[in-house]
Amino acid sequence: MEEEINFEEILAQLNSEDSAERLRGVEQVMYDELPDDVLVKMCSLLTDEDKGVRNVVSMALIVNGNSKIPENIIQFVSSKDISIRNLSGEVLLKIGDASIDALESYIAKGDDDDKKFVVDVMGLIRNQKPGNSILELLKVTDDDNVALACVEALGNIKYEKCLEYLPKVYEQNELFKTTVIEAMGKIGSKAALDFMQLIYSKEDDLTKFSLIESFGLVGDESIFFFLLSELNEVEGALMYPLLESIYLLKEKYGFDIPFDEKMKNIILTTLNDADPQYKKVAALLVSEFEDKDIILACLKIWGEDSELDEAIKPKFFSNPKILLNGILALLRSTHKNVKSLLYLLQEIVVFEGLDITIHIGPLEVRDLTDSFSKCLENPDEEVRKTATELLFHTDIDTAFLFIDTMLDDDNMWNKLKLLEILDSISGEKADEALKKLAEDPEEMINERAKLIIEER
């Protein structure tokens, strides 16, 4: 039988001057239904001087489920202690919908900072119930920060009734434009799209940037074709969000994207110059088109980002000749990311079994092995190891021309890799190399070499 809780004792613990006692009191009734006096006291401990007590109390208030908790802690959003203010906001946010009434009622009580704070929290909860109260606050406030918080919250809760008023806000202040556009984009109704398309042509590039991003999130078929037409108009950084939004709408609706010279140039520019976010979009679009220049541009950024690599890898695998010639050209130019290029070759040639000689001629094969041999003295041990494996895989005779360089490698794991390779090769040259490794000062190396020799 479960022991009945003595709430008088709990209340005494919560009032104790000993923080450890207060903590024990909270922990004992964290999940229990509480009488009002205990609940009020526990809520007050959200401002406790002991941070450990505050943290446990905040957790208890979040999980307890008592409907009176929000109304008992809402006052703390006015605390001058920013940590208490934020902690109360976190509790109200995690309680969620049940906090809305307390938050909404506090709009009329707090100062401008408090108004902004509770509106921010309501926007994050994403319940439409306080939409009208937030809209009315937006109409009367003369504080820019409060106004921006209201617009952002109305967008987060997708409150369509605000769409008649947001165009007025848009015209009030240059600083409001981007936030209004983002809010309309989140609401995403036909009315919002019509307004955004109407203002697009007369706005500056910064505002157009936000408009284009919103179009990609909530646009329809007409917006898709509108964005395609903009490919012939935009320049500079606007190309990147434009390409992303076109891609998002293409995926959403299954539209086809025409591949012409303009599209090709935008993809190339994006792959070469844009941030990784936009490079990924360009790389995903690459799968739609067979074009040597685009494949080579993808190769130049190989290794910059793992997600980007996964997006463009299939295009490499389906175009081995372009890939091999492209890697050769980059290795000749001492490309900045030699390691990633060698890993890519290793995956395709060693692991996937691609026969290089089928796709490139003898001269190109020789140039490729020359590039591998130069990598044998690279300061990066992984580059040296991968180059060794590729050299033996491509041309064993050429590999043995550089066996002394491989034997002089000062990395033990590289020598173990060389031993693994030599173990699979018969002949006098391999035997001689094994004999030298049998004399290596590193015990693990010489023992392994001796074992291989004994087994032959």
Salt bridges, closest charged atoms under 4 A:
GLU21 OE2 - ARG24 NH2 2.44
ASP36 OD1 - LYS68 NZ 3.18
ASP48 OD2 - ARG22 NE 2.78
GLU90 OE2 - LYS94 NZ 3.15
ASP101 OD1 - LYS129 NZ 2.82
GLU104 OE1 - LYS129 NZ 3.55
ASP114 OD1 - ARG85 NH1 3.24
ASP120 OD2 - LYS116 NZ 2.72
GLU136 OE2 - LYS139 NZ 3.50
GLU174 OE2 - LYS177 NZ 3.56
ASP194 OD1 - LYS190 NZ 2.85
GLU203 OE1 - LYS177 NZ 3.25
GLU251 OE2 - LYS250 NZ 2.72
GLU288 OE2 - LYS250 NZ 3.39
GLU290 OE2 - LYS315 NZ 3.00
ASP291 OD2 - LYS264 NZ 3.36
ASP293 OD2 - LYS264 NZ 2.81
GLU304 OE1 - LYS279 NZ 2.94
GLU304 OE2 - LYS336 NZ 3.79
ASP305 OD2 - LYS280 NZ 3.69
GLU307 OE1 - LYS280 NZ 3.53
GLU310 OE2 - LYS313 NZ 3.34
GLU347 OE2 - LYS313 NZ 3.05
ASP367 OD2 - ARG332 NH2 2.52
ASP380 OD2 - LYS339 NZ 2.99
GLU382 OE2 - LYS385 NZ 3.69
GLU389 OE2 - LYS417 NZ 3.51
ASP404 OD1 - LYS436 NZ 3.40
ASP409 OD2 - ARG384 NE 2.74
ASP410 OD1 - ARG384 NH2 3.54
GLU420 OE2 - LYS417 NZ 3.21
ASP423 OD2 - ARG448 NH2 3.45
ASP431 OD1 - ARG456 NH1 2.58
GLU432 OE2 - LYS435 NZ 3.74
ASP440 OD2 - LYS415 NZ 2.59
